[in-house]
Amino acid sequence: MPTLSFPYTREPGDRIIVANAIANNEAPLVTSDHLINAEYPNAIW
């Protein structure tokens, strides 16, 4: 099973949210978190 690495966040909730978006074919992710916005290409806000 492949593992995912999110070097831009250490918060477990953020990791679950980003992993879920990636698992759903890189789905758009609406967030105001500036670290996720900077690193996840499909982040919106």
C-alpha positions as CSV (number, residue, x, y, z in Angstrom):
1,M,0.0,0.0,0.0
2,P,1.5,3.4,-0.9
3,T,2.0,6.0,1.7
4,L,1.3,9.7,1.3
5,S,3.6,12.4,2.6
6,F,2.4,15.9,3.5
7,P,5.5,17.9,4.5
8,Y,3.6,21.1,4.7
9,T,1.2,20.2,7.6
10,R,1.6,18.2,10.8
11,E,-2.0,18.5,11.9
12,P,-3.8,15.1,11.6
13,G,-7.1,16.6,10.6
14,D,-5.5,18.5,7.7
15,R,-3.7,15.3,6.6
16,I,-7.0,13.4,6.5
17,I,-8.7,16.2,4.5
18,V,-5.9,16.4,1.9
19,A,-5.6,12.6,1.7
20,N,-9.4,12.4,1.0
21,A,-9.2,15.0,-1.7
22,I,-6.2,13.2,-3.3
23,A,-8.0,9.8,-3.1
24,N,-11.0,11.4,-4.9
25,N,-9.1,12.0,-8.1
26,E,-7.4,15.2,-6.9
27,A,-10.8,16.8,-6.1
28,P,-11.0,20.5,-5.5
29,L,-10.5,21.4,-1.9
30,V,-12.1,24.5,-0.4
31,T,-9.9,25.8,2.5
32,S,-8.6,29.0,4.0
33,D,-5.4,27.2,5.3
34,H,-2.5,29.1,3.6
35,L,-0.2,26.1,3.8
36,I,-2.6,23.8,2.0
37,N,-3.4,26.5,-0.5
38,A,0.3,26.9,-1.3
39,E,1.0,23.1,-1.7
40,Y,-2.2,21.4,-2.9
41,P,-2.7,22.4,-6.6
42,N,-6.5,22.1,-6.5
43,A,-7.1,24.1,-3.4
44,I,-9.6,26.9,-3.7
45,W,-10.0,30.1,-1.6
